[in-house]
Amino acid sequence: MKENIVKNKSFAFAVRIVKLYQFLVDSKKEFVLSKQLLRSGTSVGAMVREAEHAESKPDFIHKMAIAQKEINETIYWLELLAETNFLTKDQFDSMNSDAEELIRLVTRILKSTKSNQPH
């Protein structure tokens, strides 16, 4: 069976998000923004998993589009946490790098799936 890179990377990203959430709550006593980050950052992988068993190509595209929106929202929360000094530059750069890689992957999958769709 072929390795599902986006599935693996989105799961690994979700694990990092959970750990970052725990750090923000325990060490920084930040509860509101971190909860938003937790929700959007973990739902990326959940949507990728849902897309894996989509009922149709349009359903697959829909679920991957939601994953794309969720990763974009996650980048917003990371930027906000960095700008408000809850994350160091190194913490932000590391998480943002993974997020940007994920959004590029999901976008590429969406574009190729849409271009292979009959019109």
RASUL-V356595 format. One record per helix or strand. SS is the DSSP state (@ for helix, = for strand). FROM is the first residue (numbers start at 1). TO is the last residue. Records with the same first field share a line. If there is no record, write none. Layout:
SS = FROM-TO + FROM-TO
This chain:
@ = 5-28 + 32-52 + 57-83 + 89-115
